[in-house]
Amino acid sequence: MVRSDLAASGVMFSIDTETGFKNAALVTAAYGLGENVVQGAVNPDEYFVFKPTLQQGYRPLLKKRLGSKEIKMVYDVGGGKLTKNVPVPEPERNQYAIAEAEILTLAKWAAIIEDHYSTVRGQYTPMDMEWAKDGLTDQLFIVQARPETVQSQKSDTVLRNYQLKGTSDILIRGRAVGEMIGQGKARVILNVHKLDEFEAGEVLVTNKTDPDWEPIMKKASAIVTNQGGRTCHAAIIAREMGIPAIVGCGKATGVLTTGQEVTVSCAEGEEGRVYSGLVPFEIQSTELKNLPRTRTQILMNVGNPEEAFSLASIPCDGVGLARFEFIIANHIKAHPLALLHFDELEDEFVKEEIASLTALYDHKPDFFVDKLAQGIGMIAAAFYPKPVVVRMSDFKSNEYANLLGGQQFEPEEENPMIGWRGASRYYDEKYRDAYGLECKALKRVRSEMGLTNVIPMIPFCRTPAEGRKVLAEMAKHGLKRGENGLQVYVMCEIPNNVILADQYSEVFDGFSIGSNDLTQLTLGLDRDSALVAHLFDERNEGVKEMVRQVITKAKAKGRKVGICGQAPSDYPEFARFLVELGIDSLSLNPDSVLKTLLEVAKTEGIDTN
């Protein structure tokens, strides 16, 4: 009755089908009659919409993914069958099947239907629905609704603990990242140009990683590197992706061989061990009930927007660190200036790559804004209405150069770690237009999506005057501190941030201690260097004195102060030190949240039995 053979149809859920996240509606769409989507015969478009702010009148379209939509089912007029499948022309395949206004309408209906059946049944009832669009009238219809029966039945309060149940020869040792165990066949890769050899489920063994390696890192069962300390790129990304990693092994690429079966254990303390063969292990699941409420807020570090809905099930008070760099490296992939100056690109290969990446966009910078807004929006929605602190871009020049088109716009620096990074880029004539794209994305998340729980944070701000210049740039794009509840935080990661904390308190609303860089710059060492990794320790008395001073100064000025660096995730004694100083919040890696929560509760004198 509904002529979707002339338009589109699909399935939608009032809950995320992968994680059970309750506040997002998932809408899928393909051309033609709905049977192909229902049976999985076609790869449809997918859209995520955030229900709470949608119902407040905002337009929170969190994510759009283009499906291949290679065939569509139509009526077989004059043929021997009722229906038939026909190819979809390529131009139609390369565009979304329905408009944004239609996506939002369907999501509103999903919320209404869910609310109705929840009321009728007297309990929360997420729904599984089918919809169709009539190609003659352009009207949308709901053609079926029934309760969702998978995610709604699962418990979302389970803690998992990994434990080896056997032993084998230890092949190599290094610094453990996380507390998980992974295993599989090793794949030794020494050259970034050979990443295509990597297969999902293998153990990545390499010298070190950078943002170019992230697409294969997320497919790995574990990661082992020769170089790096606990705060190197491989360690940071492995934590965000929930993958076990062992870094700083020294000779892993010489000891391990491609095809060799190994077990990577990070479940035995600070030392990570690579065992020969597939050693048995178990995962113990613990129900999370009656967790203590602490004075100190327990926040979480979240990098990957695609994991946000899943991580939201871990009890916490919000997000203390979400990094723009992960979204830019993995979802955007192109340098913002290459998008702004697309017609001036000198490398034809790069130009073709970017053209392919941004095929749906006539104005290339819109691609950057869309993808960044969607990434931030996914994380902000997952933890709404709790605070979500997002750190604006902090790539170093060598990392920016690795983005598509980056070589043309980036300088070569002798020491990028303390070079043109963070705040110093944002107001610079050579980069301010690119920073403007970040501001537009953030403005969209707060104003169009209604996710005002987002708090931007400025990294590597060397002076208070520099902070004021950055705030002025943000205000040009409609992000004025104090308006619409906008707070702006600053990273405390440079000794000057500590020394002049009183002055920074006049510019910003809060501090987040970046203990990785603060330790590096206090002790005068390169945190990525395996040669001095043994000296990198946030528990050093000099570093602790820096932390003590900034907490004291910030609280005296009535400013919030937290920490998003690695230390409290790794060292219970450092977490206790911070709590005793009266810090407002600890932001932790996901696998450290619950154990640190219990440690904080004990420190505050709360009974945890």
Helices and strands as residue ranges (DSSP letters): G 4-6, E 8-13, E 24-31, H 35-39, E 45-50, H 51-54, E 61-65, E 71-75, E 83-87, H 90-93, H 100-121, E 127-133, E 140-147, G 151-153, E 158-164, E 170-177, E 181-188, G 192-197, E 203-206, G 211-213, H 214-217, E 222-225, H 233-241, E 245-247, H 252-255, E 261-265, E 271-276, E 281-287, E 297-302, G 305-307, H 308-311, E 319-323, H 324-327, I 328-332, H 336-340, G 342-344, H 348-357, H 364-383, E 388-391, H 397-401, G 406-408, G 416-418, H 423-426, H 432-443, I 444-448, E 454-458, H 464-476, G 483-485, E 489-492, H 495-499, H 501-507, E 510-513, H 515-523, G 533-535, H 541-556, E 560-563, H 567-570, H 572-581, E 585-588, G 590-592, H 593-603
